[in-house]
């Protein structure tokens, strides 16, 4: 993982995965440097990752007061329990459904949970963070963040895109990819991550972007895309095409066997 300060108020803890056939997908966590510091998601849980050590490059983990899980998928919760140990004053912001999903593997201590639904807000000392349901999501527990202090939108999976190289997935600005690559990648990711988008009413889908348009984010921080500054309207309009795109069909067993035949013998 690498970390960098993307704005005065927000640091990015960047990781990525290579997804065969798709490209390189950023896997970001964030720190909102509020009076009561907030960690947003906790990265991958792979054996060679140490989320707390990476976080310590940005902030003393003991100072963290809130751990906001945008949803309980494994690429968002990898370092959660290690961080709970390292941040004894921190509480986990999630939904009732998110809490239930996590309890099937490793239950959260209930005295360290703060339940928050889309439309509700959290006072973190010097700003208000408001939860919202992103227009695209792959988990019903998803709650993104609108940060009234910085004007940033932290959108969970929404607006993500697999990119052509690891360098692009690790870039500090989404615009390092060409507009054509961003459009293709974001529409591809929409169909991969939110396959239900092909069954929606287009007008109702478009209406889900209105709260974001009204907020007018200064930057969009997606888990699966480098930070995007000053291009929110373009990103909204781009994803409006998602219901009309072709559905994604992943590789089948024959394709897997063909791929395995290309590997070097161990």
Secondary structure in CASP SS format (residue, H / E / C, confidence):
PFRMAT SS
TARGET T0000
AUTHOR 0000-0000-0000
METHOD secondary structure of the structure
MODEL  1
X C 1.00
X E 1.00
X E 1.00
X E 1.00
X E 1.00
X C 1.00
X C 1.00
X C 1.00
X C 1.00
X E 1.00
X E 1.00
X E 1.00
X E 1.00
X E 1.00
X E 1.00
X E 1.00
X E 1.00
X E 1.00
X E 1.00
X C 1.00
X C 1.00
X C 1.00
X E 1.00
X E 1.00
X E 1.00
X E 1.00
X E 1.00
X E 1.00
X E 1.00
X E 1.00
X E 1.00
X E 1.00
X C 1.00
X C 1.00
X C 1.00
X C 1.00
X C 1.00
X E 1.00
X E 1.00
X E 1.00
X C 1.00
X C 1.00
X C 1.00
X C 1.00
X C 1.00
X C 1.00
X C 1.00
X C 1.00
X C 1.00
X C 1.00
X H 1.00
X H 1.00
X H 1.00
X H 1.00
X H 1.00
X C 1.00
X C 1.00
X C 1.00
X C 1.00
X C 1.00
X H 1.00
X H 1.00
X H 1.00
X C 1.00
X C 1.00
X E 1.00
X E 1.00
X E 1.00
X C 1.00
X C 1.00
X C 1.00
X C 1.00
X C 1.00
X H 1.00
X H 1.00
X H 1.00
X H 1.00
X C 1.00
X C 1.00
X H 1.00
X H 1.00
X H 1.00
X H 1.00
X H 1.00
X H 1.00
X H 1.00
X C 1.00
X C 1.00
X C 1.00
X C 1.00
X E 1.00
X E 1.00
X E 1.00
X E 1.00
X C 1.00
X H 1.00
X H 1.00
X H 1.00
X H 1.00
X H 1.00
X H 1.00
X H 1.00
X H 1.00
X C 1.00
X C 1.00
X C 1.00
X C 1.00
X C 1.00
X C 1.00
X H 1.00
X H 1.00
X H 1.00
X E 1.00
X E 1.00
X E 1.00
X C 1.00
X C 1.00
X C 1.00
X C 1.00
X C 1.00
X E 1.00
X E 1.00
X E 1.00
X C 1.00
X C 1.00
X C 1.00
X C 1.00
X E 1.00
X E 1.00
X E 1.00
X E 1.00
X E 1.00
X C 1.00
X C 1.00
X C 1.00
X C 1.00
X C 1.00
X C 1.00
X C 1.00
X C 1.00
X C 1.00
X C 1.00
X C 1.00
X E 1.00
X E 1.00
X E 1.00
X E 1.00
X C 1.00
X C 1.00
X C 1.00
X C 1.00
X E 1.00
X E 1.00
X E 1.00
X C 1.00
X C 1.00
X C 1.00
X C 1.00
X C 1.00
X C 1.00
X C 1.00
X C 1.00
X E 1.00
X C 1.00
X C 1.00
X H 1.00
X H 1.00
X H 1.00
X H 1.00
X C 1.00
X C 1.00
X C 1.00
X C 1.00
X H 1.00
X H 1.00
X H 1.00
X C 1.00
X C 1.00
X H 1.00
X H 1.00
X H 1.00
X H 1.00
X H 1.00
X H 1.00
X H 1.00
X H 1.00
X H 1.00
X H 1.00
X H 1.00
X H 1.00
X H 1.00
X H 1.00
X H 1.00
X C 1.00
X H 1.00
X H 1.00
X H 1.00
X H 1.00
X H 1.00
X C 1.00
X C 1.00
X H 1.00
X H 1.00
X H 1.00
X H 1.00
X H 1.00
X H 1.00
X C 1.00
X C 1.00
X H 1.00
X H 1.00
X H 1.00
X H 1.00
X H 1.00
X H 1.00
X C 1.00
X C 1.00
X C 1.00
X E 1.00
X E 1.00
X E 1.00
X C 1.00
X C 1.00
X C 1.00
X C 1.00
X C 1.00
X C 1.00
X E 1.00
X E 1.00
X C 1.00
X C 1.00
X H 1.00
X H 1.00
X H 1.00
X H 1.00
X H 1.00
X H 1.00
X H 1.00
X H 1.00
X C 1.00
X C 1.00
X H 1.00
X H 1.00
X H 1.00
X C 1.00
X C 1.00
X C 1.00
X C 1.00
X C 1.00
X C 1.00
X C 1.00
X C 1.00
X H 1.00
X H 1.00
X H 1.00
X H 1.00
X H 1.00
X H 1.00
X H 1.00
X H 1.00
X H 1.00
X C 1.00
X C 1.00
X C 1.00
X C 1.00
X C 1.00
END
